[in-house]
């Protein structure tokens, strides 16, 4: 049985991340070399440090200097101890790569974060997890698809992971919570700074039903380089990544590329060829880098028994126009509508219902969450 990392080891792991040239991959090699007794590094000489994979003589001397130079070590350890002291103030925990509850899938990647700051509670390791990512400039179509897939994945017992960015990420977290699912938000900032949701419209609910996590320290400044680092965690902590809307360049395509490097599945939702936000997803499918997704079945059947054993098609009849909750007239109106918006004049002609009566019925359908009104007197059938 793996014991939790001691507080001394947690502080040492944090401090080690401050050494120039020592990144997550080399710290993983150190923990492997030490066989769980990370504090043994204090007693290593330069020759012993060089025996660790990825550490040559120059780097071994840097590490040795840090471990044995009193002032340098004391400064780094003091900084790490301050981070530990901040945990209580933010009601957070620190999970290290030495801990038994460190996410097992994340531990498999080449460069897992040595430490994760967590607000909330990470879902049980046995639960299936998938990442849902996409553009910040999500279209109505993209948000609809995100909501539909997340609803059905939640019904399959899947935990949804995303980056709490504007657009598709936020839609994924919101839909998951709306349908009673668990979700994890991976931040590029520290877990004390939720820059995309400063008013707390969604992140407190994420903490209740899942977790906010980050490898960045409390008080750390946001920078462009931290987003790819964040993305490797999103893909690494999950069995697969679903990309919903992306241009040819963007963070979600970086996440997809990282998932492929980590030997994880990649899925993409095809989109309109005339939309910039579909160019990236369509290219992934075209190049064979991602499997095209038309429904949740396309995802579940690709991922094996862990996912299929909980798979249920009970969502298939939701919002069926023939459902008994709708009157015959309402059913006729819904059958005249597609997922694309339709102007009320065109709907009146298609349904052969006079405009004043149609407005009343549409109002009732809005109350039943079957349709939604768009600007300019356009109406659209909800798909979830």
TAJOSUL-V784449 format. One line per field, one symbol per residue. phi: phi as a letter, one per 40 degrees, with the letter a starting at -180 (. if undefined). psi: psi as a letter, one per 20 degrees, with the letter a starting at -180 (. if undefined). burial: 1 if it has 16 or more other ideal C-beta (glycine too) atoms within 10 Angstrom, else 0. A space follows every 10 residues. Layout:
# TAJOSUL-V784449
phi = ???
psi = ???
burial = ???
This chain:
# TAJOSUL-V784449
phi = .ccccccccc cccdcccccd gbbdcccccc ccccfgbccc ddbccccccc ccdgbccccc cccccccbcd cccccccccc ccccccdccb fbbbbbcccc ccdccccccc bcccbbcbbh accdccccbb cbbiccbccc dccccdcccc dcccccgccb babfccgcdc cccccccdbg cbabbbbcbc ccbbccaccg cbccccccba abbacccdgc ccadcccccc cccdcccbca bbbbgaccbi cccccccccc ccgbcbbacc bccccdcbcc cccdcdcgca ccbbacdccc ccbgddcccb cbbcccccgc dccccbcdcc ccccccbbcc cbcccccccc cfbcdccccc ccccccccgc bbcbdggcba cccb
psi = ppqqprhghg gggghhiipp inahghhghg hghilimhih hhjqrgghhi ippjoagghh hgghgghiog gggggghhgg hhghhigghj lrropriiqh jpphhhhhrh mqphqppppb ppqqhipqqq poraqhlprh gghggggggh ghhgijjppp pajkrqcggh hggghghhjk rqqpppqiar iinnhilhik hhhhhghhjc qpqqiqqpjq qqqhiighgg hhgghhirhr pppopqahpr hhhggghhgg hjkrqpqqoq rpiiphjihg ghggghijiq ppohrhhhgg iiiahhghhj pqkiihipkp ijqiiqrhgh ghghhiqaiq qpqhghhggh ilpqgghhhg hhghhghjkh rqprqkkqqp pqi.
burial = 0000100011 1111111010 0101011101 1011000100 1001000011 0100100011 0111011000 0010011001 0010011000 0111111110 1110110010 1111111111 0110000111 1111110110 1111111111 1111111111 1111101111 1111111010 1111111111 1111011000 0110111011 1111111101 0000010011 1111111111 1111111001 1111111111 0101111111 1000001111 1111100011 1010010011 0010001000 1000100010 0000010001 1111011000 1101001100 1010000100 1101100001 1100000011 1101
